[in-house]
Amino acid sequence: MTGKINLKICVGTMCYVMGGAELRDAAESLPPEVKEHLNITYSPCIGCEEGLRPPFIEINGKKIAGVSKINLIQIVKEEIRNVV
Amino acid sequence: MRYTVKNNDNFIEVDFFQKNKAGNVVCGDSFMSQKLKGEGRIISVLSDGLGSGIKACVLSTLTATMAMHFTAMNESIFQTSKSIMNTLPRDMVRKISYSTFCICDIDCFANVKIIEYETPAYYLYRGGRFLDIPKQKIPVERDDLENTFLWISEFKLEKEDRIIFFSDGVSQSGMGSASMPFGWEDGAKTYIAGLIEHRGDISAKELAHKIVSQAEKNDGYSLKDDTSCCVIYMRKPRNLLVCTGPPYDEKNDKYLANQVKEFQGKKILCGGTTATIISRELGAHMEVDMNIIDKELPPISHMKGIDLVTEGILTLGKVERILSAGDTEGHKEPGPAEMVVRMLLNSDKITLLVGTRINIAHQDPNLPVELEIRRNVVKKIKYLLETKYLKDVEIRYI
């Protein structure tokens, strides 16, 4: 595997009140074997899109809506599987 | 207490801090400051009542109130002092009616008249040193006490001048100790000069606070007398720009970014979208700082050329709550909102640049929290800053 996976979490108003506040803790407490592949950053606003439900994250440039602390780990694991 | 007053494009900041004699619940010193709007005058009075506790408090409050009102009515100082002395009740033990006062009257042309009675001499700090202004000495006729004088000095206040006056709690602090057997006296001058030399822009509020704290330290953290200090500081107004919300028309993004870039003073951006626009237009990199944590609010970011970048409506809502509650000091771990409040209160002239595009997503009734409309919050903040904190505030919509 080359390089790390860029995980960007939005901390804008909408994402924050719709559950983004929990994503930070969830991302920081991912199991070490998952976390070592990640480069976690935060953004003041990724950009809302009509019809999609916040909170948003960006994983290797792909925007994903409706992320929760429960499905975050699945999204990350899937991306790792794709890339590796 | 703190307010700033505009005077020929200069700002005069008057602030004051006091601590009670150890063990006392009220202070025997009284300070009053008033701005006469029509005349552009600022009158500040400090009085120290005989003794301490309630008795001293009553004496000094009476004195300060009378001195303030008589001065505001342009009554002669002789009449003023006579009335005060005839009004004050006599002390049962010492058989005198006594309290000191210092009146500082600044007119709209920055001419200063200071009248002192039995108080430690005021300091005038200008251009790196303390100036001695010649004083007129006028004997006071009274039957219970001999050899007391009024000292009157007049001069013109210049930019970056500081006038410092205090009760004897400051000048006599530390009296009897090995290092300063006769009290702090001129050591205070050295201390003040040191502070100003170290930070040329130290505010009146901070300086007054530091002087009183040092006096307390001199007394071994147990003040022997009520201790008050007032600082008057004339300076250039401090400008602050708070930019929040995207412009109504996207074409104005560039204009907004330019306004922010060209602004002379400190700058705050409130809002993720706003910050993203500015970052894009100015080509300035932005980074979120997860070290400053407030459980209620999203984090702040850093951007080159901008003093503070925060989230928008939630942060402004909290700023409004803090300003409204008046709970603006003593935060051990300041969060984003406290940082905004601190910058607002450290400024004199505040421009609120408000983008009017409505974020439709914010008005969704399914949201777990209610999000206010930006314009309303900003209006409330303006009202609070103007009425409660006496700031000069302007809102510009874009």
Chai-1 contact restraints between the chains, C-beta under 6 A:
chainA,res_idxA,chainB,res_idxB,connection_type,confidence,min_distance_angstrom,max_distance_angstrom,comment,restraint_id
A,V11,B,P298,contact,1.0,0.0,6.0,A-B,restraint_1
A,V11,B,P299,contact,1.0,0.0,6.0,A-B,restraint_2
A,G12,B,G272,contact,1.0,0.0,6.0,A-B,restraint_3
A,T13,B,E311,contact,1.0,0.0,6.0,A-B,restraint_4
A,T13,B,G312,contact,1.0,0.0,6.0,A-B,restraint_5
A,T13,B,I313,contact,1.0,0.0,6.0,A-B,restraint_6
A,T13,B,L314,contact,1.0,0.0,6.0,A-B,restraint_7
A,M14,B,A361,contact,1.0,0.0,6.0,A-B,restraint_8
A,Y16,B,P298,contact,1.0,0.0,6.0,A-B,restraint_9
A,V17,B,V369,contact,1.0,0.0,6.0,A-B,restraint_10
A,Y42,B,V288,contact,1.0,0.0,6.0,A-B,restraint_11
A,P44,B,G272,contact,1.0,0.0,6.0,A-B,restraint_12
A,P44,B,A275,contact,1.0,0.0,6.0,A-B,restraint_13
A,P44,B,S301,contact,1.0,0.0,6.0,A-B,restraint_14
A,C45,B,G272,contact,1.0,0.0,6.0,A-B,restraint_15
A,C45,B,T273,contact,1.0,0.0,6.0,A-B,restraint_16
A,C45,B,T276,contact,1.0,0.0,6.0,A-B,restraint_17
A,C48,B,A361,contact,1.0,0.0,6.0,A-B,restraint_18
